[in-house]
């Protein structure tokens, strides 16, 4: 089947050429070009997979994320050590509201600046309790997506 063929082909390529390398110009796990074109739902999925369950244990956060250039609002909920998102807003229940546009989001990712560091430097506009966003960002793990498939 094609699934097995692809697995064997990927393993053979890794043995011949080594583990995959990040694309040129990549400073983190995702490039600014990708963030510039990625639907926001996928971006929040990306953030959700970085949440470390042990760090997020016992937290309950409600954060709104407003994209000014796209005129969209997203509500993020951290509960039971999992980050979920959907379109809309928490309204008055939101602990914090992040306000930015797509170019700024891509620039932050491209600069290789951690979101927590960008928040501390005032590069991210937050209405409400900025500590709620800091707590969310504190749960994020950084990992290398270019890992070896066959060899440790």
Backbone torsions as a table, in degrees:
resi	resn	phi	psi	omega
1	UNK	NA	161.3	-177.8
2	UNK	-65.5	-31.8	179.6
3	UNK	-62.2	-48.8	179.6
4	UNK	-67.2	-40.3	178.0
5	UNK	-59.0	-44.8	-179.7
6	UNK	-64.8	-38.8	178.3
7	UNK	-63.6	-45.0	178.6
8	UNK	-66.1	-40.9	179.8
9	UNK	-64.2	-40.5	178.4
10	UNK	-65.5	-41.1	177.6
11	UNK	-63.1	-42.5	179.1
12	UNK	-64.6	-40.8	178.8
13	UNK	-63.4	-41.5	179.3
14	UNK	-64.0	-41.0	179.4
15	UNK	-65.2	-34.6	-179.2
16	UNK	-79.8	-40.4	-170.5
17	UNK	-117.2	-3.1	-178.4
18	UNK	91.3	179.2	-178.9
19	UNK	-64.7	153.8	178.8
20	UNK	-59.6	148.3	178.9
21	UNK	-108.4	149.3	176.5
22	UNK	-66.4	155.3	179.2
23	UNK	-63.8	153.5	178.8
24	UNK	-57.3	135.9	178.6
25	UNK	86.6	-3.8	-179.6
26	UNK	-75.9	126.8	179.0
27	UNK	-105.5	-10.3	-179.0
28	UNK	-143.4	-152.3	-177.8
29	UNK	-85.2	-12.4	177.5
30	UNK	-142.6	143.9	-176.3
31	UNK	-87.1	156.8	178.2
32	UNK	-60.1	-35.0	178.7
33	UNK	-61.2	-41.3	179.7
34	UNK	-65.7	-45.2	-179.8
35	UNK	-63.1	-36.5	-179.4
36	UNK	-63.2	-27.7	-177.0
37	UNK	-109.8	-10.3	-175.6
38	UNK	-72.2	131.8	173.4
39	UNK	-59.3	145.1	-175.9
40	UNK	-60.4	-33.4	176.7
41	UNK	-58.9	-40.7	177.7
42	UNK	-68.8	-36.1	178.2
43	UNK	-62.7	-42.1	179.2
44	UNK	-70.9	-30.2	171.8
45	UNK	-62.5	-40.9	177.7
46	UNK	-60.9	-44.8	176.8
47	UNK	-63.6	-39.9	-177.5
48	UNK	-63.0	-36.5	-179.1
49	UNK	-74.5	-12.4	177.7
50	UNK	-90.8	-6.8	-179.2
51	UNK	-69.9	125.3	176.4
52	UNK	-86.8	117.1	-174.0
53	UNK	-59.5	-37.6	-179.6
54	UNK	-66.8	-39.5	179.4
55	UNK	-70.0	-28.9	-176.2
56	UNK	-92.4	-1.7	-175.9
57	UNK	-57.7	128.7	177.2
58	UNK	82.8	-5.2	-179.6
59	UNK	-82.8	145.8	172.0
60	UNK	-137.0	108.2	-176.8
61	UNK	-126.0	140.4	175.3
62	UNK	-123.8	111.7	-175.7
63	UNK	-128.2	133.5	173.7
64	UNK	-97.7	147.7	179.6
65	UNK	-130.6	114.3	-177.5
66	UNK	-107.1	122.7	175.9
67	UNK	-98.3	105.8	-172.1
68	UNK	-66.3	-38.6	-177.4
69	UNK	-75.0	-27.4	-179.7
70	UNK	-95.5	-9.2	-178.7
71	UNK	54.1	46.2	177.4
72	UNK	-124.7	152.1	175.9
73	UNK	-124.8	141.5	178.6
74	UNK	-128.9	142.4	174.9
75	UNK	-112.1	128.1	178.7
76	UNK	-107.3	137.0	177.7
77	UNK	-129.9	124.5	173.7
78	UNK	-107.0	115.4	-178.7
79	UNK	-153.9	141.9	-179.3
80	UNK	55.8	37.0	177.0
81	UNK	63.7	24.3	178.8
82	UNK	-133.4	138.5	177.9
83	UNK	-98.7	125.4	176.0
84	UNK	-123.4	161.2	-177.7
85	UNK	-148.1	155.5	170.0
86	UNK	-160.8	163.5	-180.0
87	UNK	-66.9	147.9	178.2
88	UNK	118.7	-163.0	-176.9
89	UNK	-140.7	154.1	174.9
90	UNK	-80.9	-10.8	-178.2
91	UNK	69.7	-135.9	-177.5
92	UNK	-68.8	-17.7	-179.2
93	UNK	-76.7	-14.6	-178.7
94	UNK	-63.8	132.3	177.9
95	UNK	-78.6	-32.3	180.0
96	UNK	-151.8	153.3	175.1
97	UNK	-126.8	120.7	177.4
98	UNK	-90.3	132.0	179.7
99	UNK	-123.0	122.1	176.2
100	UNK	-161.5	175.9	176.3
101	UNK	-119.9	170.6	-175.3
102	UNK	-61.7	-46.0	178.8
103	UNK	-58.8	-38.3	179.0
104	UNK	-67.1	-40.5	177.9
105	UNK	-61.5	-46.7	178.7
106	UNK	-63.9	-38.3	179.6
107	UNK	-65.6	-40.0	178.1
108	UNK	-62.3	-43.9	178.9
109	UNK	-66.2	-41.3	-178.3
110	UNK	-67.7	-29.1	-179.8
111	UNK	-76.2	-9.3	-179.5
112	UNK	70.8	17.6	-179.8
113	UNK	-86.8	130.5	176.3
114	UNK	-65.7	145.0	-179.1
115	UNK	-58.5	-38.5	179.5
116	UNK	-62.3	-40.6	178.3
117	UNK	-67.3	-41.3	178.8
118	UNK	-63.5	-37.4	177.5
119	UNK	-64.8	-44.0	178.4
120	UNK	-61.7	-34.0	-179.1
121	UNK	-83.9	-2.6	179.2
122	UNK	80.5	18.9	-179.2
123	UNK	-83.4	-12.0	179.3
124	UNK	-116.5	124.0	179.3
125	UNK	-81.8	124.5	-179.3
126	UNK	-130.6	126.9	171.6
127	UNK	-96.9	141.4	179.4
128	UNK	92.7	-146.7	-174.8
129	UNK	-86.2	99.5	-179.8
130	UNK	-63.9	-22.3	179.0
131	UNK	-65.4	-27.8	177.3
132	UNK	-64.0	-43.5	177.2
133	UNK	-67.0	-39.6	177.1
134	UNK	-59.9	-40.9	178.9
135	UNK	-64.7	-41.6	177.2
136	UNK	-62.0	-48.2	-178.5
137	UNK	-64.7	-27.5	177.8
138	UNK	-69.3	-14.6	178.9
139	UNK	-88.7	-8.4	-172.9
140	UNK	-78.3	133.6	172.7
141	UNK	-95.2	150.6	173.2
142	UNK	-109.5	130.3	-178.2
143	UNK	-140.8	161.9	178.0
144	UNK	-96.8	114.7	-179.1
145	UNK	-76.1	-9.8	-179.3
146	UNK	-94.4	72.2	-175.8
147	UNK	-101.5	160.0	177.4
148	UNK	-73.4	142.0	178.4
149	UNK	-90.8	-42.7	-175.2
150	UNK	-97.7	-44.7	-173.3
151	UNK	-102.4	146.6	179.6
152	UNK	-69.1	NA	NA
